[in-house]
Amino acid sequence: MPTDILDAPGLLESGGPIILLQLGLAFFGAVFVVERMFFFHRARINVGDLLVGLSAHARRKAYAEALHEAARAPGPVARVAHAVLLRHDLSRSDLRDVAQEAGQLEVPRIEKNLRAILAVALIAPLTGMLGTVLGLTEMFQELGAGDQAVPATELAQGVFQALVTTAFGLVVAIPAYVFYLYFLGRAKRLFHRIERTGIEMVNIICDARAETGIVSIRDEIESRERRSRNS
């Protein structure tokens, strides 16, 4: 009966190697999804609270404490803030470059396995269609080779078996694509937080430097060069 095909042995018998391929895709897709879930969970951080704490340290010129606080915080946002704090003596333009480069280094980590999840979502239905075409081809070959008429129930069961791989491919592909869109949205929001953190950290350091009249080494050298040219 067709209902027996829904059992695991019947499913494997109906789909053949295509079902095994789809099971492999489902397994790897699940692994990639779980890995991204853990990554984005660890990357969750209150950017506002982090910036407030780092700003307080920067105003007191307690950069060692600021570096320690940024190093303790998890995720790419804190790593970008830490990279800017490490070079707090640079000029504003150089600090912007440091923030941009630090943010770019986080892109591969954030986008890791996203393309793999998308690949599972795209390949799974294609393998299902392939299995259906192969199943229908085999069924029509048997119909053409037979001398007697095939009962309608047996024909319906053959069509059902051929469609099993397409159904299973969609079962794998739809959740994979939904997770891909979900992680893509989280990645874009994380990119925005990284960009915001880089801009805010540059402003925090430069504003704290201006409040006490402290200038960077580069600014001091440029100022001396301008005074020597004017004289």
N, C-alpha and C positions, 0 to 999 in steps of 0.2 A: 504494500500500500504506500502511497506517497507520504503519509504521515511518518512512516518509518525512516524516511530520508532525513527527517529533522534530528534523529538521533545521531550521536557522534560517529559510530561506525557507518551508518547509512550516508551521512554527509561526506565522509572521506571516500566512500565507495562511489558516490555519485559524482563528486567533483574531481576525484583523482589527484594528480600532481598539482593541478591549479589550486585546489583547496589548500594543499600543503604550502604552496608559495604564499597564498593569502594569509595563512596562519603565521608564517614567518614575518610578513609585513605587519600584521597586527601586533606581534610580540615586540618588534623593534620600535614600532610607533608608540607602544605603551611605555617602553623604556625611555624614549626621548621625551615623552610628555611628563613622566615622573621626574626626570632630571631637570627639566625646565621649571616645574612646579617648585622644587626645592631651591633652585637658583633664585627665582623671583621672590620666594618667601624669605630667603636670607637677605635679599637686597632691599627689603622693606625698611624704611627709615623715615623719621620725621625730619625733613630737611630744615624746616623752620627752627626747630629746637637745636639742631646741630649748628646752624649758622649763628644763632643767638649765643650759644656757649663759646664758639670760636671767636666771635666778635668781642666778647668780654675779655677773653685771654689776649687778643690782639691789642686792645686798648691799653692793657696793662703791660704790653710788651713781653708777656709770658708765653713766648712761642714754644718753649719746651712743653708746657702744659697743653697748649693747643695741638701740637703734634701728637701728644699722647692721647688726647681725646679723639682726634681724627683717626688715629691708628686703631683704637678700640672699637670704633663704630664699624659695622659690617657694610659691605656692598660697594658698588662702583662710585656712588656719590661721595662717600667718605674718602675713597682713594684719590679722587680728583682734588678734594679739599686738602688732603695730606700732601699731594704733589705740589700744590701752590704754596702751602706753608713752608715746605722745605726750601723754597727759593724766595722767601719773603723780602730779601734785600735787593731784588732786581727792580728795574723800572716798571712802570705800568704796562707799557707795550710788551716788554719781555714776559711779564706775569700773564698777560693775555695769551701769549704764545704757549706758555707752559700749560695753562688751563685747557687750551684747545688741543694740544698734543696729548695731554693726559686723558681727555675725553675720547679722543680717537682711539687710544689704546684699549678703551673699554668696549668699543663697538664689537669686535669679534667675540668677546665673552658674552655679550648680551644677545647677539644673533646666533649663537651656537645652537645647532640642532633644529633651528626653525625651518631651514630649507629641507632637512631630512623629514620633518613632520609633513611639510607640504608635498614632498615626493611620495610619501605613503598615501596621502589623500588623492594624489593624481594617478598613481600606478595601480592602486587596488581596484578601482572600477574598470580599468583597462584590462587587467588580468581576468576580471569577471566576464567581460565581453568576449575575451579570447576563449575562456572555458565554455561559454554558451555556444559560440560558433563551432568549436570543436565537437561539442556534444550533439548539436543539431546535425552537423555533417555526418557524424557516425550513425545517428539515428536514421537519416535518409538513405545512407548506404545500405543499412540493414533492410529498410523498407523496399529498396530497389532490388535487393538480392532475393527477397522472399517471393514465393509463388502464390501464397495465399494472402487474403486480406487480413490486415492487422486490426484487432478489436480497438474500439475507441478508447477504452480504459487503458489499454497498454500504450496506445499512442499518447494519451494525456500524461501518463506516468513518464514516458520518455521526454516529453517537452518539459515537464516539471524538473526532472533531473538535470536537463540542460540549463535551466534557468537558475539552478542552485548557486552556481559560481557568481553570477551577476548579483544576486541578492546578497551573498556573503561579501562580495567586493564593496557594495554600497554600505553594508553594516560597518565595514572597516573604514571606508573613506569618509563618511559623514562626520563621525566624531573627530577623526584626525584633522579635518578641515576646520571644524569648529574650534578645536584647541589651537590650531595655527592662527586663526584670526584673534583669538583671545590673547595669546602670547605676543602677537604682533602689536596689539594695542598697548599691552603692558610695556613692551620694549620702547614704543614711541614716547610713552609717558616718562619712562626712565631716562631717555635721551633728553627730554625737556628738563628734568630735574638736574641732570648733570650740567647742562648748559647754564641753567640758573645758578647752580652752585659755583661754577667757574667764574661767572660775572660777579657774583656777590663776594666771593673771596678776594678777587682783585680789588674791588671797591673797599672792602673791610681793611685790607692791609694798607692800601694807599691812604685811606682816610685816617687810620690810626697813626700812620707815619706823618701826615700833615699836621695832626693835632699837637705833636710834640716837636715839630720842626726837624724831625729826622728824615734825611734823604738817603736814597740808595747809593751804593758805590758808583754805579754807572752815571747817575745824575750828578754826583759830585765831580766825576772826571769830566763830563761834558761841560759843567759850569766852569771848571778851571780852564778848559780849552777855550771857551768863549771869552773869558776874562783875559787870557793871554793874547788872543787875536785882537781884541779891542785895544789892549795896551800897546 
